[in-house]
Amino acid sequence: MAGKVKWVTDIEKSVLINNFEKRGWVQVTENEDWNFYWMSVQTIRNVFSVETGYRLSDDQIVNHFPNHYELTRKDLMVKNIKRYRKELEKEGSPLAEKDENGKYLYLDFVPVTYMLPADYNLFVEEFRKSPSSTWIMKPCGKAQGKGIFLINKLSQIKKWSRDSKTSSFVSQSNKEAYVISLYINNPLLIGGRKFDLRLYVLVSTYRPLRCYMYKLGFCRFCTVKYTPSTSELDNMFVHLTNVAIQKHGDDYNHIHGGKWMVSNLRLYLESTRGKEVTSKLFDEIHWIIVQSLKAVAPVMNNDKHCFECYGYDIIIDDKLKPWLIEVNASPSLTSSTANDRILKYNLINDTLNIVVPNGEIPDCKWNKSPPKEVLGNYEILYDEELAQGDGADRELRSRQGQSQGPRAGRSRDSGRTVLTTWK
């Protein structure tokens, strides 16, 4: 091996550092020559900024795409998915098929969402159609449940507008940009509690799109039993699953951290709802992930020095329909329990095995298609080249065929995924 990988990180987490050290890699500072930099989203802005950015050499890789925010900012994710649906509609793609009420059959996986202040009037129009509905407001650029609240009256929005730094809905400043989404008020409950899924997805390249799903995702449970009662709208222990919020609750369990492995959820659903509907649910979750990545692929700066490990947040409603809530660019590497630490250590280990093959000095010209034996707990979710090639691996094709919307199979049409209805 010609030399050891030199690493830098500005995220001081043991699950990262232990992985680097286990490989015998050498720590350096960001001002020295480095090969691998696991950086925060703030740092990536500087690396690729027009003013302060610098040219990366072929032996350097980083853990974010330059404009990852096209998927990980709540407002941009929704905007890109809406654009993607419109483009497919224009092309006459069967993917964009709608039902008699004008709802997408296969692409209806994000709750109805508006940007505030920009879409205020559109939101009011929608709100008045069903004035008894509940909406959830989130600041576009924050994470860990910060700044989130629920509303069910227009007056609450007006109060928010006054209380926030703008006196009107004129300001377009990013600091004040919020998304407001229809709240999923019929979540699937287990033990009376609401939960969501945190799933890890690794993207090694956007063009062609190649992504991997981590098998060891988990569910995050609320500590307080769910009620749709409007008197509990302010109780975030009922509504928000973020560990950053739940760990402050009186009923938080420090041993299991209110978490369940996805494999446990699968077993639970198979025993209570049956294997078939459970398999369909997970196929639909995979479908959502692939479609959200396809939605941003055309606008993503597919820099060859980059990869990304995203944290997907999915909520399942009581009809077993999954909804994409948001995608995180820097999913937490903090460990709240012993199991959590093991999972995140293995996640980083498996990620490094794919993006830095054989632990050798990176070469961003390599084809980014590692052999199956190094995937660990990752499995290939979508490979655009294989999906297009006539010699595509049959097992992969059948896997992708399952990852469609309801009652759908797959055929290929110029590399574009199309739907064929199953009888």
The 8 nearest C-alpha neighbors of each residue, nearest first, counted from 0:
[[1, 2, 359, 3, 360, 358, 357, 4],
 [0, 2, 3, 360, 359, 4, 358, 361],
 [3, 1, 0, 4, 360, 359, 5, 24],
 [4, 2, 24, 5, 360, 25, 1, 359],
 [3, 5, 24, 360, 34, 25, 6, 359],
 [6, 4, 25, 33, 34, 26, 24, 27],
 [7, 5, 35, 26, 33, 36, 34, 27],
 [6, 8, 36, 27, 26, 28, 29, 35],
 [9, 7, 37, 10, 38, 36, 6, 11],
 [8, 10, 38, 11, 39, 7, 37, 42],
 [11, 9, 8, 12, 38, 39, 37, 15],
 [10, 12, 9, 13, 8, 16, 15, 14],
 [13, 11, 14, 15, 10, 16, 332, 333],
 [12, 14, 16, 15, 17, 11, 18, 344],
 [15, 13, 344, 12, 17, 16, 18, 343],
 [16, 14, 13, 18, 12, 17, 19, 347],
 [15, 17, 13, 19, 18, 14, 20, 12],
 [18, 16, 20, 19, 14, 15, 13, 21],
 [19, 17, 21, 15, 16, 20, 348, 14],
 [20, 18, 16, 22, 17, 21, 24, 15],
 [19, 21, 23, 17, 22, 18, 24, 16],
 [22, 20, 18, 23, 19, 17, 24, 16],
 [23, 21, 20, 19, 24, 18, 358, 17],
 [22, 24, 20, 21, 25, 19, 3, 4],
 [25, 23, 4, 22, 19, 3, 20, 5],
 [24, 26, 5, 6, 4, 27, 23, 3],
 [25, 27, 6, 5, 7, 24, 28, 19],
 [26, 28, 7, 6, 5, 31, 25, 29],
 [29, 27, 30, 31, 7, 26, 33, 32],
 [28, 30, 31, 7, 27, 33, 32, 36],
 [31, 29, 28, 32, 27, 33, 7, 6],
 [32, 30, 28, 29, 33, 27, 5, 7],
 [33, 31, 30, 34, 29, 5, 27, 28],
 [32, 34, 5, 6, 35, 31, 27, 59],
 [35, 33, 59, 5, 58, 4, 6, 60],
 [34, 36, 6, 60, 59, 33, 61, 5],
 [35, 37, 7, 61, 8, 6, 38, 60],
 [38, 36, 8, 62, 61, 7, 35, 9],
 [37, 39, 8, 9, 36, 42, 10, 40],
 [38, 40, 41, 42, 43, 9, 10, 37],
 [39, 41, 43, 42, 38, 44, 329, 63],
 [40, 42, 39, 44, 43, 45, 38, 46],
 [43, 41, 45, 44, 39, 40, 38, 46],
 [44, 42, 46, 40, 45, 41, 47, 39],
 [45, 43, 42, 41, 47, 48, 46, 40],
 [44, 46, 48, 42, 43, 47, 52, 51],
 [47, 45, 52, 43, 44, 48, 53, 42],
 [48, 46, 52, 45, 44, 65, 43, 49],
 [47, 49, 52, 45, 51, 50, 44, 46],
 [48, 50, 52, 51, 47, 45, 53, 46],
 [49, 51, 48, 52, 45, 47, 53, 46],
 [52, 50, 48, 49, 45, 53, 46, 47],
 [53, 51, 46, 48, 47, 49, 45, 50],
 [54, 52, 46, 55, 51, 47, 48, 49],
 [53, 55, 56, 52, 47, 46, 57, 59],
 [56, 54, 59, 53, 57, 304, 60, 58],
 [55, 57, 58, 59, 54, 304, 363, 60],
 [58, 56, 363, 362, 59, 55, 364, 304],
 [57, 59, 361, 362, 56, 34, 363, 360],
 [60, 58, 34, 56, 57, 35, 55, 361],
 [59, 61, 304, 35, 305, 34, 36, 58],
 [62, 60, 36, 305, 63, 37, 35, 304],
 [61, 63, 306, 307, 37, 305, 38, 60],
 [64, 62, 307, 306, 305, 61, 65, 67],
 [63, 65, 67, 305, 66, 306, 302, 307],
 [66, 64, 67, 47, 300, 63, 43, 44],
 [67, 65, 68, 64, 69, 300, 299, 63],
 [66, 68, 64, 69, 65, 70, 71, 63],
 [69, 67, 71, 72, 70, 66, 75, 328],
 [70, 68, 75, 67, 76, 71, 66, 72],
 [71, 69, 76, 68, 72, 67, 75, 295],
 [70, 72, 68, 326, 327, 328, 69, 73],
 [73, 71, 68, 75, 74, 70, 139, 76],
 [72, 74, 139, 76, 75, 71, 325, 77],
 [73, 75, 77, 76, 72, 139, 178, 78],
 [76, 74, 78, 69, 72, 77, 73, 79],
 [77, 75, 70, 79, 73, 78, 74, 69],
 [76, 78, 80, 75, 74, 79, 81, 73],
 [77, 79, 75, 81, 76, 80, 82, 74],
 [80, 78, 82, 76, 81, 77, 294, 75],
 [79, 81, 83, 77, 294, 82, 78, 76],
 [82, 80, 78, 84, 79, 83, 77, 85],
 [83, 81, 79, 85, 80, 84, 86, 78],
 [84, 82, 80, 294, 86, 81, 85, 79],
 [85, 83, 87, 81, 82, 86, 88, 95],
 [84, 86, 88, 82, 83, 87, 89, 81],
 [85, 87, 89, 83, 88, 84, 82, 90],
 [88, 86, 90, 84, 92, 89, 85, 95],
 [87, 89, 85, 91, 95, 86, 90, 92],
 [88, 90, 86, 91, 87, 85, 92, 84],
 [91, 89, 87, 88, 92, 86, 85, 95],
 [90, 92, 88, 89, 87, 93, 95, 96],
 [91, 93, 94, 87, 90, 95, 88, 417],
 [94, 92, 96, 95, 418, 417, 91, 88],
 [93, 95, 92, 96, 417, 105, 418, 87],
 [94, 96, 88, 93, 92, 87, 84, 103],
 [95, 97, 93, 94, 104, 103, 98, 105],
 [98, 96, 103, 102, 104, 101, 95, 99],
 [97, 99, 101, 102, 100, 104, 103, 96],
 [98, 100, 101, 97, 102, 103, 104, 96],
 [101, 99, 98, 102, 97, 103, 104, 96],
 [100, 102, 97, 98, 99, 103, 96, 104],
 [103, 101, 97, 98, 100, 104, 107, 99],
 [102, 104, 97, 107, 106, 105, 96, 95],
 [103, 105, 97, 96, 106, 98, 102, 107],
 [106, 104, 404, 103, 107, 94, 95, 405],
 [107, 105, 103, 108, 104, 95, 84, 94],
 [108, 106, 103, 105, 109, 104, 102, 110],
 [107, 109, 322, 106, 323, 110, 287, 321],
 [108, 110, 323, 322, 107, 111, 324, 77],
 [111, 109, 181, 112, 180, 108, 322, 182],
 [112, 110, 181, 180, 109, 113, 179, 182],
 [113, 111, 180, 179, 110, 181, 178, 114],
 [114, 112, 179, 178, 118, 122, 115, 180],
 [115, 113, 178, 118, 117, 177, 116, 179],
 [116, 114, 117, 177, 118, 119, 176, 178],
 [115, 117, 168, 119, 118, 114, 176, 171],
 [116, 118, 115, 114, 119, 171, 168, 169],
 [119, 117, 114, 121, 115, 120, 113, 116],
 [118, 120, 122, 116, 121, 115, 117, 123],
 [119, 121, 123, 122, 118, 124, 117, 125],
 [122, 120, 124, 118, 123, 119, 125, 113],
 [121, 123, 125, 119, 120, 124, 126, 118],
 [124, 122, 126, 120, 125, 121, 127, 119],
 [123, 125, 121, 122, 127, 126, 120, 128],
 [126, 124, 122, 128, 123, 127, 121, 129],
 [127, 125, 123, 128, 124, 130, 129, 122],
 [126, 128, 130, 129, 124, 125, 123, 122],
 [129, 127, 125, 126, 130, 124, 123, 131],
 [130, 128, 127, 131, 126, 132, 125, 133],
 [129, 131, 127, 132, 126, 128, 151, 152],
 [130, 132, 129, 133, 151, 152, 126, 127],
 [133, 131, 130, 129, 151, 134, 126, 181],
 [132, 134, 151, 182, 150, 181, 131, 149],
 [135, 133, 181, 182, 150, 180, 149, 151],
 [134, 136, 149, 180, 182, 179, 148, 150],
 [135, 137, 179, 148, 147, 178, 149, 177],
 [138, 136, 147, 178, 177, 139, 146, 179],
 [137, 139, 177, 140, 141, 176, 146, 178],
 [140, 138, 177, 73, 176, 72, 141, 74],
 [139, 141, 138, 72, 142, 73, 174, 173],
 [142, 140, 138, 139, 145, 143, 146, 144],
 [141, 143, 144, 145, 140, 327, 138, 139],
 [144, 142, 145, 243, 241, 141, 244, 242],
 [143, 145, 142, 147, 241, 146, 244, 239],
 [146, 144, 143, 147, 142, 141, 138, 137],
 [145, 147, 138, 137, 144, 148, 141, 136],
 [148, 146, 137, 136, 145, 144, 138, 149],
 [147, 149, 136, 135, 146, 150, 137, 233],
 [150, 148, 135, 134, 232, 136, 133, 233],
 [149, 151, 134, 133, 152, 155, 135, 148],
 [150, 152, 133, 132, 134, 131, 153, 149],
 [153, 151, 154, 155, 150, 156, 130, 133],
 [154, 152, 156, 155, 157, 151, 123, 150],
 [153, 155, 157, 152, 156, 158, 159, 151],
 [156, 154, 158, 153, 157, 152, 159, 150],
 [157, 155, 159, 153, 158, 154, 160, 152],
 [156, 158, 160, 154, 159, 155, 161, 153],
 [157, 159, 155, 161, 160, 156, 162, 154],
 [160, 158, 156, 162, 157, 161, 163, 155],
 [159, 161, 157, 163, 158, 162, 156, 166],
 [162, 160, 158, 166, 159, 163, 157, 165],
 [163, 161, 159, 160, 158, 164, 165, 166],
 [164, 162, 160, 165, 161, 159, 166, 175],
 [163, 165, 162, 166, 161, 175, 160, 167],
 [166, 164, 167, 163, 160, 170, 161, 168],
 [165, 167, 161, 160, 164, 168, 163, 162],
 [166, 168, 165, 169, 160, 161, 170, 116],
 [169, 167, 116, 170, 165, 160, 166, 117],
 [168, 170, 167, 171, 116, 165, 117, 166],
 [171, 169, 172, 168, 165, 167, 116, 175],
 [170, 172, 173, 169, 116, 176, 117, 175],
 [173, 171, 174, 170, 175, 176, 169, 116],
 [174, 172, 176, 175, 171, 139, 140, 177],
 [173, 175, 172, 176, 140, 138, 139, 171],
 [174, 176, 173, 172, 177, 138, 171, 164],
 [177, 175, 173, 174, 115, 139, 138, 172],
 [178, 176, 138, 139, 115, 137, 114, 175],
 [177, 179, 114, 137, 113, 136, 115, 74],
 [178, 180, 136, 113, 135, 112, 114, 134],
 [181, 179, 112, 135, 134, 111, 182, 110],
 [180, 182, 134, 111, 110, 135, 133, 183],
 [181, 183, 134, 135, 133, 184, 180, 110],
 [184, 182, 185, 186, 181, 316, 110, 314],
 [183, 185, 182, 186, 227, 133, 316, 181],
 [184, 186, 316, 183, 317, 187, 227, 318],
 [187, 185, 316, 317, 184, 188, 315, 183],
 [186, 188, 317, 316, 315, 185, 193, 189],
 [189, 187, 192, 193, 191, 186, 190, 194],
 [188, 190, 191, 192, 187, 193, 194, 220],
 [189, 191, 192, 188, 224, 193, 225, 220],
 [192, 190, 188, 189, 224, 225, 193, 223],
 [193, 191, 224, 188, 225, 189, 190, 221],
 [192, 194, 188, 221, 225, 220, 186, 187],
 [195, 193, 220, 219, 240, 221, 218, 192],
 [194, 196, 314, 218, 219, 313, 240, 312],
 [197, 195, 218, 313, 312, 217, 198, 314],
 [196, 198, 312, 217, 311, 216, 218, 310],
 [199, 197, 216, 311, 310, 196, 200, 312],
 [200, 198, 310, 213, 309, 311, 212, 216],
 [201, 199, 212, 309, 211, 308, 213, 202],
 [200, 202, 308, 211, 210, 307, 309, 203],
 [203, 201, 210, 307, 204, 306, 209, 308],
 [202, 204, 306, 209, 210, 201, 367, 307],
 [205, 203, 208, 209, 202, 206, 207, 301],
 [206, 204, 208, 207, 296, 301, 209, 202],
 [207, 205, 208, 204, 301, 296, 209, 297],
 [206, 208, 205, 383, 204, 209, 384, 382],
 [209, 207, 205, 206, 383, 204, 382, 210],
 [210, 208, 382, 204, 381, 202, 203, 383],
 [209, 211, 202, 381, 201, 380, 379, 203],
 [210, 212, 379, 380, 201, 378, 200, 377],
 [211, 213, 200, 378, 377, 380, 199, 214],
 [214, 212, 377, 199, 215, 376, 200, 378],
 [213, 215, 376, 216, 377, 212, 378, 261],
 [216, 214, 213, 261, 217, 260, 376, 342],
 [217, 215, 198, 261, 197, 214, 260, 199],
 [216, 218, 260, 261, 259, 197, 196, 258],
 [217, 219, 196, 259, 258, 195, 260, 197],
 [220, 218, 258, 194, 195, 240, 257, 196],
 [221, 219, 194, 257, 240, 193, 258, 222],
 [220, 222, 240, 223, 193, 236, 192, 237],
 [221, 223, 250, 251, 236, 220, 245, 248],
 [224, 222, 237, 221, 236, 225, 192, 250],
 [225, 223, 192, 191, 237, 226, 222, 193],
 [226, 224, 192, 237, 193, 191, 223, 227],
 [225, 227, 228, 224, 231, 237, 229, 191],
 [226, 228, 229, 184, 225, 231, 232, 185],
 [229, 227, 226, 230, 231, 232, 225, 184],
 [228, 230, 232, 231, 227, 151, 226, 133],
 [229, 231, 228, 232, 233, 227, 234, 226],
 [232, 230, 234, 229, 233, 228, 226, 227],
 [233, 231, 229, 234, 230, 149, 228, 150],
 [232, 234, 231, 235, 149, 148, 230, 229],
 [235, 233, 231, 236, 232, 237, 238, 230],
 [234, 236, 238, 237, 239, 233, 232, 244],
 [235, 237, 234, 223, 238, 221, 245, 222],
 [238, 236, 223, 235, 225, 234, 221, 224],
 [237, 239, 235, 236, 240, 234, 221, 193],
 [240, 238, 235, 241, 236, 237, 221, 144],
 [239, 241, 221, 220, 219, 194, 242, 245],
 [242, 240, 243, 244, 239, 143, 144, 245],
 [241, 243, 245, 244, 246, 240, 219, 143],
 [244, 242, 241, 143, 245, 246, 144, 247],
 [243, 245, 242, 241, 246, 247, 144, 236],
 [244, 246, 242, 248, 247, 243, 236, 241],
 [247, 245, 248, 251, 242, 244, 243, 256],
 [246, 248, 245, 244, 249, 251, 243, 250],
 [249, 247, 245, 251, 250, 246, 222, 236],
 [250, 248, 251, 247, 222, 246, 245, 252],
 [251, 249, 248, 222, 252, 223, 246, 247],
 [250, 252, 248, 246, 249, 222, 253, 245],
 [251, 253, 256, 254, 255, 257, 250, 246],
 [254, 252, 256, 255, 251, 336, 335, 257],
 [253, 255, 252, 256, 336, 337, 257, 335],
 [256, 254, 257, 253, 258, 252, 336, 338],
 [257, 255, 253, 252, 258, 254, 336, 335],
 [256, 258, 220, 255, 219, 252, 251, 259],
 [259, 257, 219, 256, 218, 255, 220, 217],
 [258, 260, 218, 217, 261, 263, 219, 257],
 [259, 261, 217, 262, 263, 218, 216, 215],
 [260, 262, 217, 264, 263, 216, 265, 218],
 [261, 263, 265, 260, 264, 266, 215, 217],
 [264, 262, 266, 261, 265, 260, 267, 259],
 [265, 263, 261, 267, 262, 266, 268, 260],
 [264, 266, 262, 268, 263, 267, 269, 261],
 [267, 265, 269, 263, 264, 268, 270, 262],
 [268, 266, 264, 270, 265, 269, 263, 271],
 [267, 269, 271, 265, 272, 270, 266, 277],
 [270, 268, 273, 274, 266, 272, 267, 271],
 [269, 271, 267, 268, 273, 272, 266, 274],
 [272, 270, 268, 269, 273, 267, 266, 274],
 [273, 271, 268, 269, 270, 276, 277, 274],
 [274, 272, 269, 275, 270, 276, 271, 277],
 [275, 273, 269, 277, 276, 278, 272, 270],
 [274, 276, 278, 277, 273, 279, 269, 272],
 [275, 277, 279, 278, 274, 273, 280, 272],
 [276, 278, 280, 274, 279, 275, 269, 268],
 [279, 277, 275, 281, 280, 276, 274, 282],
 [278, 280, 276, 282, 277, 281, 283, 275],
 [281, 279, 277, 283, 278, 282, 276, 284],
 [280, 282, 284, 278, 283, 279, 285, 277],
 [283, 281, 402, 279, 285, 284, 280, 401],
 [282, 284, 286, 280, 281, 285, 404, 402],
 [285, 283, 281, 287, 286, 282, 321, 280],
 [286, 284, 282, 288, 283, 287, 402, 281],
 [285, 287, 402, 283, 403, 289, 284, 288],
 [288, 286, 284, 290, 285, 289, 291, 283],
 [287, 289, 285, 291, 286, 290, 292, 284],
 [288, 290, 292, 286, 291, 287, 293, 285],
 [289, 291, 293, 287, 292, 288, 294, 286],
 [290, 292, 294, 288, 293, 289, 287, 80],
 [293, 291, 289, 294, 290, 295, 296, 288],
 [292, 294, 290, 296, 291, 295, 289, 208],
 [293, 295, 291, 83, 292, 80, 296, 79],
 [294, 296, 292, 293, 298, 297, 299, 79],
 [295, 297, 293, 299, 205, 298, 294, 292],
 [298, 296, 295, 299, 294, 293, 206, 205],
 [299, 297, 295, 296, 300, 69, 294, 66],
 [300, 298, 296, 301, 297, 295, 66, 67],
 [299, 301, 302, 66, 65, 298, 64, 67],
 [302, 300, 299, 205, 303, 206, 204, 64],
 [301, 303, 304, 300, 305, 64, 65, 204],
 [302, 304, 305, 363, 301, 364, 204, 306],
 [305, 303, 60, 302, 363, 61, 59, 306],
 [306, 304, 61, 64, 303, 302, 63, 60],
 [305, 307, 203, 62, 63, 202, 64, 204],
 [308, 306, 63, 62, 202, 201, 309, 64],
 [307, 309, 201, 200, 202, 199, 310, 306],
 [310, 308, 200, 328, 327, 199, 307, 311],
 [309, 311, 327, 199, 330, 198, 326, 197],
 [310, 312, 326, 198, 197, 199, 309, 325],
 [313, 311, 197, 325, 196, 324, 326, 323],
 [314, 312, 323, 196, 322, 324, 195, 311],
 [315, 313, 195, 322, 321, 196, 316, 323],
 [316, 314, 321, 320, 319, 187, 186, 322],
 [317, 315, 186, 187, 319, 318, 320, 185],
 [316, 318, 187, 319, 186, 185, 315, 188],
 [317, 319, 316, 320, 187, 315, 185, 186],
 [320, 318, 316, 317, 315, 321, 280, 187],
 [319, 321, 316, 315, 318, 322, 280, 317],
 [322, 320, 315, 314, 284, 319, 313, 316],
 [323, 321, 108, 314, 313, 109, 324, 315],
 [322, 324, 313, 109, 325, 108, 312, 314],
 [325, 323, 312, 313, 322, 109, 314, 326],
 [324, 326, 312, 323, 73, 311, 327, 71],
 [325, 327, 311, 71, 310, 312, 309, 70],
 [326, 328, 310, 71, 329, 330, 309, 311],
 [327, 329, 309, 71, 330, 326, 310, 67],
 [330, 328, 327, 331, 309, 39, 310, 40],
 [331, 329, 310, 327, 328, 332, 309, 308],
 [330, 332, 333, 329, 334, 310, 327, 343],
 [331, 333, 334, 343, 330, 12, 14, 15],
 [334, 332, 331, 335, 12, 340, 339, 14],
 [335, 333, 340, 339, 336, 332, 337, 343],
 [334, 336, 339, 256, 333, 337, 253, 340],
 [337, 335, 339, 338, 334, 254, 256, 255],
 [336, 338, 340, 339, 341, 335, 334, 254],
 [339, 337, 341, 340, 336, 342, 255, 334],
 [338, 340, 336, 342, 334, 337, 341, 343],
 [339, 341, 334, 337, 343, 338, 342, 344],
 [340, 342, 344, 338, 339, 343, 345, 337],
 [343, 341, 339, 345, 340, 344, 346, 338],
 [344, 342, 346, 340, 345, 341, 339, 347],
 [343, 345, 14, 341, 347, 346, 342, 340],
 [346, 344, 348, 342, 343, 347, 349, 341],
 [345, 347, 343, 349, 344, 348, 342, 350],
 [348, 346, 350, 344, 345, 349, 351, 343],
 [347, 349, 345, 351, 346, 350, 344, 18],
 [350, 348, 352, 346, 351, 347, 375, 345],
 [351, 349, 347, 353, 352, 348, 346, 354],
 [350, 352, 354, 348, 353, 355, 349, 347],
 [351, 353, 349, 356, 350, 355, 354, 373],
 [354, 352, 351, 350, 356, 355, 369, 374],
 [353, 355, 351, 352, 356, 350, 203, 367],
 [354, 356, 358, 351, 352, 353, 361, 357],
 [357, 355, 358, 352, 353, 354, 359, 369],
 [358, 356, 359, 355, 352, 353, 360, 373],
 [359, 357, 356, 355, 360, 352, 22, 4],
 [360, 358, 357, 361, 356, 355, 4, 0],
 [359, 361, 4, 58, 362, 3, 358, 34],
 [362, 360, 58, 355, 359, 363, 59, 34],
 [361, 363, 58, 364, 57, 365, 360, 59],
 [362, 364, 57, 304, 365, 303, 361, 58],
 [365, 363, 362, 366, 57, 303, 367, 304],
 [366, 364, 363, 367, 362, 368, 361, 303],
 [365, 367, 368, 364, 363, 369, 204, 362],
 [368, 366, 365, 369, 203, 354, 204, 353],
 [367, 369, 366, 370, 353, 365, 209, 203],
 [368, 370, 367, 353, 371, 373, 356, 374],
 [371, 369, 372, 373, 368, 374, 353, 356],
 [370, 372, 373, 374, 369, 375, 378, 379],
 [371, 373, 370, 374, 375, 369, 352, 353],
 [374, 372, 371, 375, 370, 352, 353, 369],
 [373, 375, 377, 371, 372, 376, 349, 353],
 [376, 374, 377, 349, 373, 372, 378, 352],
 [377, 375, 214, 213, 374, 378, 349, 215],
 [378, 376, 213, 374, 212, 375, 211, 214],
 [379, 377, 211, 212, 380, 213, 374, 376],
 [378, 380, 211, 381, 210, 212, 377, 382],
 [379, 381, 211, 210, 212, 378, 382, 399],
 [382, 380, 210, 209, 379, 383, 399, 289],
 [383, 381, 209, 385, 384, 386, 208, 210],
 [382, 384, 386, 208, 385, 207, 387, 209],
 [385, 383, 387, 386, 382, 388, 207, 208],
 [384, 386, 391, 388, 387, 382, 383, 392],
 [387, 385, 383, 384, 388, 382, 391, 396],
 [388, 386, 414, 384, 385, 383, 389, 411],
 [389, 387, 385, 391, 390, 386, 384, 414],
 [390, 388, 391, 387, 385, 386, 392, 411],
 [389, 391, 388, 392, 385, 393, 387, 386],
 [392, 390, 385, 388, 389, 393, 386, 396],
 [391, 393, 395, 394, 396, 390, 385, 386],
 [394, 392, 396, 395, 391, 397, 390, 398],
 [393, 395, 397, 396, 392, 398, 399, 391],
 [396, 394, 398, 392, 393, 397, 399, 391],
 [397, 395, 393, 399, 398, 394, 400, 392],
 [396, 398, 400, 394, 399, 395, 393, 401],
 [399, 397, 395, 400, 401, 396, 394, 402],
 [398, 400, 402, 396, 401, 397, 395, 381],
 [399, 401, 397, 409, 408, 398, 402, 396],
 [400, 402, 399, 398, 403, 282, 397, 408],
 [403, 401, 282, 286, 399, 400, 285, 283],
 [404, 402, 286, 401, 407, 283, 400, 408],
 [403, 405, 105, 283, 407, 286, 406, 402],
 [404, 406, 407, 403, 105, 283, 279, 104],
 [407, 405, 421, 420, 404, 408, 403, 422],
 [406, 408, 420, 405, 403, 404, 421, 419],
 [409, 407, 400, 419, 418, 420, 421, 403],
 [410, 408, 400, 418, 419, 417, 411, 416],
 [409, 411, 417, 418, 412, 416, 419, 408],
 [412, 410, 416, 414, 415, 417, 413, 409],
 [411, 413, 415, 414, 416, 417, 410, 387],
 [414, 412, 415, 411, 387, 416, 417, 388],
 [413, 415, 387, 412, 411, 416, 386, 383],
 [416, 414, 412, 413, 417, 411, 387, 410],
 [415, 417, 411, 414, 412, 410, 409, 418],
 [418, 416, 410, 409, 94, 93, 415, 411],
 [417, 419, 409, 408, 407, 93, 94, 420],
 [418, 420, 408, 407, 409, 421, 417, 410],
 [421, 419, 407, 406, 408, 422, 418, 409],
 [420, 422, 406, 407, 408, 419, 418, 405],
 [421, 420, 406, 407, 419, 408, 405, 418]]
